[in-house]
Amino acid sequence: SAVETQLSPASEAGQRTLERLLAGGATLAPAGELGPSTFTCATTGDCVLVTQTGTGRALRATANNTGDAVLIQQSGTGYALRATTGATGKSALYGESASSSQAAIHGKSTATSGGRGLIGDVDGTNGWGLMGFARGSGGIGVLARAYSLGGTAFWADNLGGGKIISGRNNGVEKFRVEGPGNVWSAGTLTGT
């Protein structure tokens, strides 16, 4: 069948898994009984499609070691991972960590020049490209650091010519840096 020509198991365990999949409605044995399986896909569609019509997860991977639970590699020009959602009030990607020193989502660029660790891009009116919340006492909403003498810890650039920075307290603007460089403050500016 078309499925058989598109999926090529690389092991005996993979062959048994494939045979069960092609059987149609057959109950698969747990992965631990089948062992590691590898498939090679040569189709223009999805290599693997998982559809969940109930209330549970469509896919779950669990690891209890020092390695990665899931490794996704992209050698072409596409995204290594793309997450989309049409649900109101839900994020396309959600990361959660119980560590006090590590991030729930860590973006790292290994480029020797340039590169972006994290990009926030929004198309809608009044959207926010990046949001930072600190809900605990003494927390910091957004922390920016640079580790070189020639670097800049925080760079704000309004390509439309409007405000560069707007500082607010409980939603009320208290100071701003306007496009021409003028600085306005509702309080006292103190310099040394």
N, C-alpha and C positions, 0 to 999 in steps of 0.2 A: 504494500500500500504506500501512499504518499508519505505517511508518517514513518514507515519503516525505512524509506530512502533518505529521510531527513535526520533521523536519529541513528547514530552508530555507537553502540556501547563499546567501551574500551576494556571491559573485563567480563568474566563469567558472571559475576554478581550483577553487573549492569545488564547483561543479556537476560537474566531471569527477571529483573525489574521491568525491562522493556516488554518482555513477553506478557507479563501480567498487565501492563498498561494497555497493550494491544488487544488483550482478551475482552475488554469492555465490561466494566462493572465488577471485575474480580477484586477481591480484597487483597491489598498489598500486605506483605509481611513487614514487621518493623524494620527500620533501616539497620539496626544492630544485627539482625539475622542475615541480612543481605550483604553487609560489608560496604566499603567505599565503592561508589559507582561514578563513572565519567561518561558523559555524552558529548558527541560532536554534532553540531548543528550546521546545516548548510541551506537553510530556508530564508526567504525574505520576510517571513512573519516572526512570531514569537517562538523561541526554542522551548520555553516552558510557560504555560499559562495556568494560573491557579485562580479559580473563581469561588468566592465564599458568598453564599446566599443566606447564611444564618447570621447570628450575632457574634460569632467568634472571629479569630484572626484568620487571614488567608494564608499566612506563612509565619513560622516561628523557628528561630535557630537559637540553640542554647549551647554554651561552652563553659567548662569549668577548668580552665588552665590559663597559662600566660599568653596564649595566642589570641587571634581574632575569632570571634564567633562567625563573622561573615567577611569575606574578602571579595571585593568587586574590582576588576581590572578592565580598563578600556585602552586598547592599543590604537584605536582609530581616532577619528575627529569628533566623535559624539561624546555625550556626557557619560561618566562612569555610573552615575546614579541620578535618576530623575524621579521626583516625587510630586504628584499632583493631587489636588482634592477640590471637590465642588461643594463641600459641606460648609455651611455658614458657621463662623466662630471656631473653625478648626484649622490648625496649621498643617501644611503639606508635609513638614518634617518636624518631629518632636524628639528632643534628646533629653535624657534624665540621668543624673549622676548623683550618687551619695557621697562622693569624695569631697573633702574640704579644700583640696588643693588643685583639682583637675576640673576641666570644663565639661559641660554636658555635650557640647558640640565644639570640636577643635578643627579649625581650618588652617592648613599649613601649606605654603608654597615653597618648593625646593629649587626654584629658579635662581640662578646665580646673579641675575639682574632683573629688577622690576618684580613682577609677581604680585598677587593679591591673596592674602590669607582668607579674607571673608568679604563678600560683596552683597550689599542689600540693594535691590532694584525694584522700584514700584512705579506703576504706570498711572494709577488713579489720582484724581484731584484730592489734595490735602493728605496724601499718603505719607508714610514714614519709611524711609529707606532702611533705617536701623533703629531698633528700640532696645533700651536697656532698663531693667527694673531691679531695684534693690529693696527688698521687702523687710529685711532684717535690720536691727538697730546698728547704726554705724556703717551701713553698706554703701557701696558706690555704684551708681547707675551705669556709667560708662568709664572705663579706665583706659587711658591711652599712654603708651610708653615708647620711647625711642632710645636705642642703646649706642648711638654714635654721636660724635660732636657735630657732624654735618647733617644729622637727621632732625626731623620735626615731630614732636610728640602728638600734636593735633593740628590738622590742616582743614580749614573750612573755606570753601570756594563756591560762591553763588554765580553760576554761569549766566543767569538771567539778569544780573545787576541789582538784585534786591538785597535784603538784609543778609549779612554774613553770619552774625551770631545773635541769638535772642535768649537772654537769661531770664528765667521765670521762677517765681516762688508760688507754689500752689496754683499754677495756671496763669498768674498775673505777671506780665512782663515788668522786670525791674531794671534791666539794662539791655542795651543792644549796640551792635556795631553795624552801621549802615553801609550800603554799597560803596559810597565815596570814601569811607574810612572814618566818618564822624561817629563819635561815641556818645551815647545818651545814657544817663543813669537817673533813677528815681531817688537815689540816696546820695551819699557823699563820695566823691572820688578822692582817694588819698594816694599820694605818690611819695617816694623817697629818693 
